[in-house]
Amino acid sequence: MTTRIPGLHHVTAISGPAQANVAFYTGTLKQRLVKKTVNFDDPGTYHLYYADPKGSPGTILTFFPFADAGPGRAGPGMASAYAYAVPKAGFDAVMEDLALKAVSFSRPDLRFGARVITLRDPDGAPVELVESDSATDAHGFHSVTLWERDPARTARLLTDVFGYEAAGSETSAGVERLRLKAPGSERANIIDIIRSDADVKGRPGAGTIHHIAFRARTQDEQDGWIDTLATAGHRTTDVIDRQYFNAIYFREPGGVLFEIATDPPGFAVDEPLATMGSKLMLPPQYEPMRARIEQVLPKIRVAT
Ligand code: ZN
């Protein structure tokens, strides 16, 4: 088995009301809304996808906005933060731009030698911006942080099964951070694992991450992962058609929901690349209910 995971495909989180979420991610963070669709398990609510202009794997952040979602809180066994990679040369300009817009963010901190700032999205989710030598724009993920009681088990899955490599550890403000990197990949290729013995209990809800998805470049690769994971003792779901990718899911040993999603077919499968995200797209099973669904969903406006 020589296939390795090349990095993250997407991150999926839960938010409160959709409009505030859209305004923040398309306005403040300048991501593109590449798909406006519904939660396939609950077509009365949106599923929103933000990404780079093409909807490339490794740039995709998706939300299930629930108007009445209670606030959640990250804890052990959950993914606790996502970080965008910002080109090093443009990092100061990004901070100035945020300051001009009166967006508050943390003082720059150093993490493995790179500056990182943390913003809060409208639901309080931490959004990290990390300066990066390899980033060419501010759309791709740098990393995701997992919060674990026992980082070793999760790290072993990433190294022994997914092909990640240990890339060091550091302790800052009493928090130990372990870094793992997918070799040969420049974007969305880092998983950080933090450990905390504090007696905190996470609570799913607005402002928390629901799951993280890793990339399979082809359907063959995804099929291979089902067998490889089974051999390693991780039972996955069957392949689920998510319209823009196929998905398999399993829970990693620490409790975080992991997905492996295929690159194809991508977001231009049901509407033109140039206008992606402007129209509500429904999977075939919900198309007959379009009028009712459009009536129920709140109107949202993308920042221009
Ligand atoms: Zn997903």
Residues whose N, C-alpha, C, O or C-beta is under 5 A from the ligand:
A	BS01	ZN	T12 A213 E259
